[in-house]
């Protein structure tokens, strides 16, 4: 499936607040905000699956991925157990495509970024309250 990277700029107040937190608290806040943004895309992808009930719809998930450098990112994905999802997404020689992941990512990007920004702001405030205790 395709990968979608989003870079947000211009959030200087939020960045300043994150830098005031400890590394562990900042990662916790970032994790919470990014997960909430990814959930918006996941829910839309689930709604776009043609079959109302079934394993494919239930298996679309949000997964955290980190690399060796400490970069954190979240992916909305279909696991191998529902491998046939790629046949629906891209089609086959005998079946037309009925995409659900790409349209969800394209249509919900703005909403996901807004949700992520709001959740990140809340999480930073929670972490600052937690640090004051």
Secondary structure, DSSP 8 states (H G I E B T S, - for coil): -----------HHHHHHHHHS-HHHHHHHHHHHHHHHHHHHHHHHHHHSSSSSSHHHHHEEEEEEE-TT--EEEEEEE-GGGTTHHHHHH--SSS-----HHHHHHHSHHHHHHHHHHHHHHHHHHHHHHHH-
